[in-house]
Amino acid sequence: MNPDNIYFTSDTHWFHKGVIKYSKRPYSSVEEMNEALINNWNATVPKNGHVFHLGDFSFGRRVDTEEILRRLNGTKYLILGNHDSGMNRFKKYFCWIKDYYELTVVDLAHQQKIVLFHYPIGSWNKCHWGSWQLHGHCHGNFKHHHGRQIDVGVDALPGYRPYSYREIAEIMSKKDFEAVDHHHEKDLVE
């Protein structure tokens, strides 16, 4: 998978009227929000892109959610969130659906490990070796990130859109390792 075609997002909550109010999204209706999120996604993700959605995809009826899925660019992968209990019925639209995943992105000679989970984790696999933890769930309200960890939900970062691997790498390059367990930061050579 080409690092230039990898994207991450979470908590789109298509068809969820309440999220407009709770997350102070700048939309006056579900229809306006849905169209804006679709347009933002497709303006960011090319047709050959790979999007890792970290949960809370849609609150819509089956037919409506299928229509959203058909309109979105890229190959989609889903990490289940707390509001995704019925998402397995849409598995034909996703390359896979999982609860948790450890992704390795090969970027030049470097292998970047990324732990993908809907929820923020206090300590994750290989965090002391430079791995990242990407999550959603918190809608930008989680203030206790430990080092190379970030909320990739549409409410957490500007633009209400998926973020590219390159954008996340730039953000992570400014973060230091923070030990929350017995580990110490290792050289980033595996």
ABEGO torsion letter per residue (X at the ends): XBAAABBBBBGAGBGBAAAAAAAGBABABAAAAAAAAAAAAAAABBAABBBBBAEGABABBAAAAAAAAAABBEBBBBBBBAAAAAAAAAAAABABBBABBBBBBBBEABBBBBBBBABBBABBBGAAAGBBBBBBGAGGABAABBEBBBBABAAABBGGBBBBAAAAAAAAAABBBBBABABBBBBABX
